[in-house]
Amino acid sequence: MAEKGKSKTDVAARAENKGRGQNCRLCGNKIDVVMSVSPSGKKKMRRVCCGE
């Protein structure tokens, strides 16, 4: 049984994983996430790195 006031999930581990972000599988650098807008006005999140 969990102790009172303790979270069931390891919040520190989740924050660390989220903070690491994603690395490019080709060059190993961090992938930038940018929002692009198409001519029709549709928004799309894109992951950009080394020409992908």
C-alpha positions as CSV (number, residue, x, y, z in Angstrom):
1,M,0.0,0.0,0.0
2,A,1.3,3.5,-0.9
3,E,2.2,5.9,1.8
4,K,-0.1,8.8,2.4
5,G,0.9,11.8,0.2
6,K,3.2,9.8,-2.1
7,S,2.6,9.8,-5.8
8,K,2.1,6.4,-7.6
9,T,4.4,7.5,-10.4
10,D,8.0,8.6,-10.2
11,V,7.6,12.3,-11.0
12,A,11.3,13.0,-11.0
13,A,12.0,10.2,-13.6
14,R,9.2,11.4,-15.8
15,A,10.5,15.0,-15.7
16,E,14.0,13.8,-16.5
17,N,12.8,11.8,-19.6
18,K,10.7,14.8,-20.8
19,G,13.6,17.2,-20.3
20,R,16.0,15.0,-22.3
21,G,13.9,15.5,-25.4
22,Q,14.5,13.6,-28.6
23,N,17.8,13.2,-30.4
24,C,18.1,12.8,-34.2
25,R,18.7,9.2,-35.3
26,L,21.1,10.4,-38.0
27,C,23.3,13.1,-36.4
28,G,22.5,12.7,-32.7
29,N,21.7,16.4,-32.2
30,K,18.5,17.6,-30.4
31,I,15.5,17.8,-32.6
32,D,13.7,21.2,-32.7
33,V,9.9,21.2,-32.8
34,V,8.5,24.1,-34.8
35,M,4.9,25.0,-35.8
36,S,4.3,25.5,-39.5
37,V,1.2,26.9,-41.1
38,S,0.1,25.7,-44.5
39,P,-1.3,28.1,-47.1
40,S,-4.8,26.8,-46.3
41,G,-4.2,28.0,-42.6
42,K,-3.8,24.5,-41.1
43,K,-1.2,24.4,-38.3
44,K,1.2,21.5,-38.0
45,M,4.0,20.7,-35.5
46,R,7.2,19.6,-37.3
47,R,10.4,18.1,-35.9
48,V,13.3,19.6,-37.7
49,C,17.0,18.4,-37.7
50,C,19.7,18.0,-40.4
51,G,17.3,18.2,-43.4
52,E,14.6,15.8,-42.3
